[in-house]
Amino acid sequence: MAFAPSEQRRTPMAIKILIAGGFGAGKTTMVGSVSETRPLRTEEILTDRSVGVDDTSAVSGKTTTTVAMDFGRINLTSDYVLYLFGTPGQERFWFIWDELSTGALGAVVLADTRRLADCFPSIDYFEKCGIPFIVAVNRFDGTPDYEVAELRLALQLPPSIPIALCDARRKDSSREALITLVDHAMRQRLPPATA
C-alpha cells in the first residue's frame, strides 16, 4: 500500500524581543500581560540579604525579583512567533544580558518616572550594542503624568528613539509598545528606500 507524502510542517521564524529596565519597572508584568502562553518566570522571594542592595522604597509592595529572565510567547502567524525575554533589573544580574540579547530584533526599555535614572543602564547597554530600542514609560497608579517632550529631555534621548506611554498590566497597552518597537527596529534595519 502506497502512502501519499505527508504535508511538511514548517517551523515558524522566531523573533526575539527583550524587555529591560530597572528593578521593579514592570518587566515581569509586561511579559505576563501579553504572552499567549503561561510565562516562564525565574522569580525569587526578596530576603533580608537584599536590604541595602535593592532599593524597594518606590516599590514597597514588591516581594519577589527576577533572577534570570522572564519568557513569554506570542504567535503572530503560522510563519512567525514572537519570543519575549524579560531581563533582570539589578546590576548583579546584568551578566545575563549578553546571552539574552544575542539575536534580538530590539528591546523595550521600561521606565518608571519615580526612578527614571534606573533605566539609564539599559539605554546605555542597547546603545553600545547597537540593538534598536524604544523607551516605554510604565504609568503606575499615583505617579505624575509627564509629556513625552519632558521625558525625552530627562532621558537625553534623540528624536529618533521612540517613547511610548504604557500600562504594563494591560495587554493592549503592552502590545502597542511592542508594535512601536518592531516598527522602529524594522526602520533601523531596512535600507531607507524600503523602510
Summary of the structure (lengths in Angstrom):
residues: 195
radius of gyration: 18.2
end to end distance: 52.9
largest distance: 73.1
contacts: 572
relative contact order: 0.19
helix: 34%
strand: 26%
